[in-house]
Amino acid sequence: MNLTRLRFLAGAALTAAVGTLSLTAANDWPQWRGPHRDDVSPDTGLLKSWPAGGPPLAWKATGLGAGFAAVAVVGDRIYSAGDLGDSASVIALNRADGKPLWTAKLGAGGAPGWGGFAGVRAVPTVDGGLVFALSQWGDFGCFDAATGREVWRKNFTNDFGGVRPEWGYSESPVVDGDQVVCTPGGEKGAVVALNKQTGAVLWRTTDFTDEAQYSSLVPVDFGGARQYLLLTMQHVAGIAAKDGRVLWQARRKGSTAVVATPVWRDGWVYVSSFYGAGGNGFKVTAENGSFKAEQVYANKVMDNHHGGIVGIGDHIYGYSDKNGWVCQELETGKLVWAEKEKFGKGSLTFADKHFYLREEKKGDSHVALIEAAPDGYKETGRFAPPDQSGTDTWSHPVVCDGRVYLRDQDTLLCYDVRAK
């Protein structure tokens, strides 16, 4: 074979590989809040409005157990977690029809804290043929994605000296290159990075010892450094991905529970939490390898409990217990619009210029479609999913590859929202 022909074939193979990787990324939801941890789906070509009864139901699955974890969708499989009997378990389903494929024990089940909220909270993270999952009690396991075979396991309190938050560990771990990163919290170091293949400790943030809350880390590249955004009860911070050093931190006082994952955009960090804390905008700057974070505003426009916040363009969207559904300017904190009467408290995700809202109302939850626009609340459809559990619907909706996934305790519903 001549050299020109060999180069041509190599180039074609590389093009095909890149195309396959792009296709996989566009059609998967491998972790909490999607490919970039921003709750923004890359989907297009979706319905812009729904019929009276909602979009068509593609399939219904049961057997997910008790819990509040949403789903990860990778390849031909769906992954979640829940309490099956007295055990917290990781669950794999067939993506095409929701049929069960395997379950693996993660640890003890049950309800940490007061209130009796049993079940796994954290969404599994899927990467490189491995599934990483965390239980409410801090059991952290790595499993083979194809078979459910356990690869390794750790415990946040026993192995890392972590301090479990009142209602149990809830974060979804970050997989970044060869490491998996999580937040056991505590005096030995708030954040720990492990070798994803073996579970061996790579580094800890020994200079940052806040206790864990319920928020998840967000990887970002800024100022020439890969870093993880971290939100605790006391701080918002940037942790160096290569060694766990604190690159920057700012005081930000929460109360009772800090849940929502931070939003990042071009050096801006936005955080919000309930119980009187409200929302804060920080500007992070970098110069000659040094970082600084300054608070630009703090107000009560957005006091998000646990339904999440999403940044689109120059605006932040989410549910505020004070103001209802809110659109807020990212860089000023100014309220743009608020709507509290038309749809109740809940969670949201974004796809194809629309938000999918999920009401948390116990036993009577609805799902709504609204335009993602700064000029007001514009609803274009709603429906009530069947077979509701009668508990609060705290699992966030997921939009992936033309489907909407709605977890309600033991049941997972899959709706087809592709425009025909």
N, C-alpha and C positions, 0 to 999 in steps of 0.2 A: 504494500500500500504506500503511495507516495505521500510526501510530507504535507502537500496542499490538501489532499483528501483527508488525512488524519486531523489536520487543524479544523477542517470543515465539520467533521463528525464530532470533535470535541466541543466546538462552538455550539452545534445543534443540541448536544446533550446538556450543556450548561444552560442554554435557553430553555429547554424543556424542564430542567430541574427548577429554575427560577420561576417558571410559569406555574409549576405544581405547588411550590411553596406559597406563591401569591394566592392561588386558588384556595389552598388550605386555610391560610390566614383569613381570607374573606368569608369563608363559610364556617368558621369555628368560633366558639366562645369558651376559651380554655380556662377561665378563672372568674373570680368575683369582678363584676363590672366590665367584663369583656377584655378584648385583646390589649387595650391600653389603660385599663382600670379607670375609665372615665364614664362608663355607662353609655357610650356612644356606639351604636351598631353601624357597620359599614353597609348595611342593606340598602338597596334602592328598589324601585319598581313595586312598592307596597301599596295596599289600599289606602286611599286618602279619606275614605269614609266607610262606615260599617252599616250593614242592614240592621233592622230593628232587633233581631235576635243575636246580633254579633256575627263575627266571621265564622266560617265553617270549622267545626271540631274535626281535626284529623285523627286523633286517637286519645284514649284515656288509659293511664296506667295507675295501678295501685301497688301497695307493698313497700312504700318508701318509709313507713314508720312515722313516729312522732318527731317533729322538729321543724326548723325554720330555714334550713339551708335551701337556696335556690339551686340552679343546675349549672354545670359546665358541659359544653357540647363540643366534642372533638372527634373527627373522623366519622365512623359509623356508630358512635356510642354517646350516651348521655351519662353523666356521673352526678351523684348527689350523696347525701348522708342523712341518717335518721336513727332513732331508737327502735330497734326490733327486739321486742321482749325487754330484757333487762340490759341489753348491750347496745352501745352506740356502734353503728355499722356504716361502712362505705358501700354504695350501691351502684351497679352498672346496668344500664338498659340499652336495648336496641334503638338507635335513632329513628329508624323507619317506622316502628310501630309501638315502641314503649315496652316491648316484652323484656322480662328480666333476664340478665346474662350471668351475673354473679353478685354475691355479697361477701364482705370481709369484715371481721370484727375489728373495731377501732379501739374500744375500751368500754368502761362502765357507762350505762345510760343514766337517765334521771334528770332532776331539776335543781341545779345550783341556785342558791339565793331564795328570797321569799317570792311568793306568787305562784309557784308550781308550774313554771314554764319548762317542761321536759323536752329533751331532744337536742340534737346537734344544731348549732347556729351557723357554722362556717361552711362556705362553699369549697369543695375540693379544687385543687389546682392541678392541671394536667400538662405534662411536658415530657417529650422524649420517651414516650412509652411508659411513663411513671405517673402515678396519682398520689398527691400529697394531701392529707386530710388531718383536721384537728377536731378533737371532741370538746365538749363543754367543760370537761374536767382537766383538759391539758394533755390528753393522750395524743401524740403526734406520730402518724404513721406514713410510710412510703409503701405503695403497692404496685404490682405489675398491672398495667392498664388492660392487658389482654385477658388475664386469668384471675386477678384479684389476689395473687400470691403475695404475702408480706415480704418486703425486701429488708426493711429495718424499721425500728420504732424508738421513740424517745418519750419522756414525760416532762412537761414544762416545769412542774414543781420539784419532782424528784431529781431530775438530771440538771436542771438549770437554776434551781432556787427561785423559780418564778412565784409571783403572788397572784393567785386567781382573782379576777374581779368578781364582784358580788353575783352577777347573773351568768357567770361562766365565760370561758374563753370563746371569742366570737370571730377573731380575725381570720381571713383567708391568706395562707402563706404566699409569698412571692418567690417564683423561680426565675433566676436571672443568671444566664450562662450556666456555669457548673455548680452554682450554689442555690440553696433554698433558704429564704430569710424570713424570720418570724419574731414575735415580740412576747417572750415569756414575762418580761418586766422584772424589777427587783434589784437589789443591791449588788448583785454580781454582774449586772449589765442588762439594760432594757431589751436590746435587740441582739439576736444571735444569728450567725450565718453558718450553715452546715453544708458539707459536701452532699450533693443531691443523690449520689450513687451509694454512699456508705453511711451517711448521718454523722460523720466526724465533724467536730467543731472546727471552723475556719477562723472565726473572730467573734468578739463580743464588744459591745459598746460599754466598756468599763468606766468611761468618763460620763456616762449618762445612765442614771439608775432609777428613773421614774417607774412606777408600777404600770402594768398594762391596763389599757381600757378596751373598748370594743371596736375601735377603728382599725382599718387595714393600711399597710404601707403602700406607697405609690412610687414606682421607679421613675426618675426623670434624668435627663441630661442637661446640665446647665453650667456655664462658666468653666467648661473643660473638664467637668467631673460628673461621673455617674453617681447618683445619690438617691436615697429613699426618704420620701416625706413621711414624717412620723407625727402623730397627734396623740397627746396624753392628757391627763387631767391638769397638768401644769404648764406644758410647753407645746409649741409646734417647732419642728426641727428638721434639718437635713443631715442624713447619715451617709458617710462615704461608703460606696459599694465595695471598694477594694479592701478596706481594713476596718470599717466600723467607727472611724473617727467622726466626731461631731463637727460638721463643716460650719453650721450656723444653728442658732436657736433663738427663740423669742418667747417671752412669758405670755401665756394665754390661759387664763383660769377657767376651768370648767366646773360643773356642779353635778353631783350624783352619778351621771353617766355621760360619757363622751363617745358617740357612736359613728356619726357620718364620716366617710372617707374624705380626705381633703381633695380640693379641686386645684389643678395647676394650669397656668397659661402664661408662657413667656416671662417667667420671673415673678408672676403673681401667685400667691397662695391664698385660697379662701377656705375658711373653716366655719362650721356652725354646730351648735349643740343646744339642747333644751335645758330646762330647769333654771331659767333666768340668765343663761350665758349669752345667747344671741349669736351674731355672726361677726367675723373679723376678716379684714383684708390686709395682707402683708406683701410688701415688695422686697424681693431678694435681689441683691446686687453682688457682682463678682469683679474683683480687680486683682491681677497678679496672683491668682490662686487663693485669695482671701475672700470670704463671703460675709455678708451682713444682711440682716433682715430687720425691717422697720415696719411697725404697724401703721397703716394709713388710715384706717377707720375701725370703729367698733360700734355696733348698734343692735337694735332688737328687731330689725326688719325681718330677718330669718332666724327663727329659733327651731331648727330642725331636730326632731326627736330621733327617729331611726329609719325614716323613709328614704334618706339619701338626697344629695344635691348634685345637679348636673350643670356644667358650664358649656354654653353654646355661643360662640362668637364673643361679644362683649358683655354677655349677661349670664346670670346665675338663676337657675330655676329649682324649685322644690317646695315642700310643704312647711309652712311656718305655723306653729301652734297658736301664735298670736294673730297672724294675718290671713291664714289659709294658703291657697296656692299662690306663689309669689314669683314675680320676675324682678330681678334686682341688678343694677349696674355693678359689674365686677370691680372696676377701678375706683368707684366713688362710694359704693354701698347704698346709693340712692334707690328708693322703691320706685319701680316703673309701673307695675300693676299688681293687684291682689284680688283674689276671688275666694271667698269662704263659704258661700251659700250653695254653689252649684254642684260641688263634689267634695266628699269628705276626706279626712286625713288619710295619707297613705304614702306609697312609694312610687318611683317613676324610672323610666328608661327612655332613651332617644333612638329613633330610627327614621330615616327618610323624611326629614323636616317635620316630624311629629313626636310628641311625647305620648307614651303609653302609661297611663296612671292606674294604679291599683289601690282601691280603697281598702282599709284595714278593718272596717266595721265587722264586728263579731257576728257571724252567721248570716250576714246580708251584705257581703262585699260586692262591689261593682268594678268593672274595668272600663276606662274611658280613653278615647283618642282625642288629643287636642293639637292644634297647630303650635309649633315651637316658634313663637313670634313675640316681639316686645310690644306689640300694639294691642294686647288684651287676651283674655281667656276665650278661645274659640273651639268649642267642642264639635267634633264631627262623628261621634258615635259612642255608644256605651252598651254594656250588657252585663247581666249577672251570671257568672259561671254556675253550672249545676253542681249538685252533690257537695255543698259546702260543709266543712267540718263542724261549724259552730264555734270555732275558736278564732282568735284574731289572725287575719291573713297577713303575716309579717314577711313572708318570703317575697322578694322583689321579682318583678316580671323580667323575663329575658326575651329579646328579639334576635333571632339568629337564622339566617338562610331562609327568610320568608315564613318563619314560624314564630309564634309567641308561646312561651312556656310559662305555665302558672302552677306553682306548687302550693298545695294546701294540706299540710300535714301528710297523711298517708297517700294522697292522690296527686298525680301530675297530669295536667291537661295540656294538650298541644293543639294550637289553632293555626290554620292556614291563612295568612294575611297577604299573600301575593295577589297583585292586581292581575286579572285574567286578560 
